[in-house]
């Protein structure tokens, strides 16, 4: 039964493959993060797309990250740990948003 053994090994290998991480896009337009609240998983990438003519940041209040995003540019961060993270723009402190990161 070598064919069945090989099939069992291949199937077991499929079960151990980790799930693919997602890329979550957040748009910055007219001094607003959209969407303002996002749920993501540890390992996901968050990509901020700045459509404004001004530079912005995505700065975590818990100091996990500080991403500077130039005008008409993008910035990214890979999420490392679960929790709810409020973030804001250091240049425009009224710009606020939240990531809810699950394991």
N, C-alpha and C positions, 0 to 999 in steps of 0.2 A: 503494500500500500504506500509506496513512496509518493505518489501523486497527492494522496490525502494528507500526508504529513506536510508536504510543501504548501498545500492550500491552507492548512491550519496555521502554519508559521506566517504565511502572508497575511492571513486574516488577523492574527494576533498583532502583527506589526501595524496594521491599520488602526487598531484600537489604541495604540500608544502614541499616535501622531497628535501633537498638540493642535488645538484650534487655531485658525489664522486670526491674527490681530487685525483690527479694523482701523481705518483712517477716518477720523471724524472731522468734518470741516465746519469751521465757524467763520462767518463773514463779519468783517468790520466795515460798516458803511454809515456815513453821517454820524460818526461818534457813538455808534451803538454796536455791541456784540450781538450777533444773531445766529442761532438762538441764544438767549441769555442763560438758560439752564440746559445742561447736557448730561446724559448718563453715559458712562463709558466703563470699560473694563481695564484692569491692570494689564499692561502690555500694548494697549491701543495707542495709536498716535493721534494727537490733536494737532490740526493744521489750521492756523488763523490766516485768512485771506483778507488783506487790507485793501479795500477799494477806495479809501480816502486819499487825499493829496497831502495828508499829514502823517508823520510817524506815530506809532502807538506801541504800547507794550501789553503783554499779558503777564502780569506779575502776581504770583500766588501769595496770598496773605500769610500762609504758613511757611513761606520761603522755599518751597519745593522747586520752583522754577521762576525765571524772569526772562521772557522772550521779547526781544525788540523786533518790531515789524515795520520796515520802512514803507514809504508811500508806494502803493501799487505792488507790494511784495507779499511774500508769505513767510510765516515762521512756524516751527514745529517743536513739539515736545513728546516724548514717549512717557506714558504714565507708569510710575514705578510702584505705587502702593495705594491701597484702598482708602477711601474716606471722602468727605465732602470738602471741597476746596473752593473758597471764594477767591476770585481774582479781579484785578482792576488794571487800568492804564495809569502808569506813573505820571505821564504827561497830561492826562485828562482824568483826574480822580473821580469824576462823576460817572465814568464808564465802568460799570460793574457787571460781573457775571459769576456763574457757579458751575463747577464740574462735580458730579456725583460719581465717584469711582468705586466700582464693585470688584470683588476678587475674580 
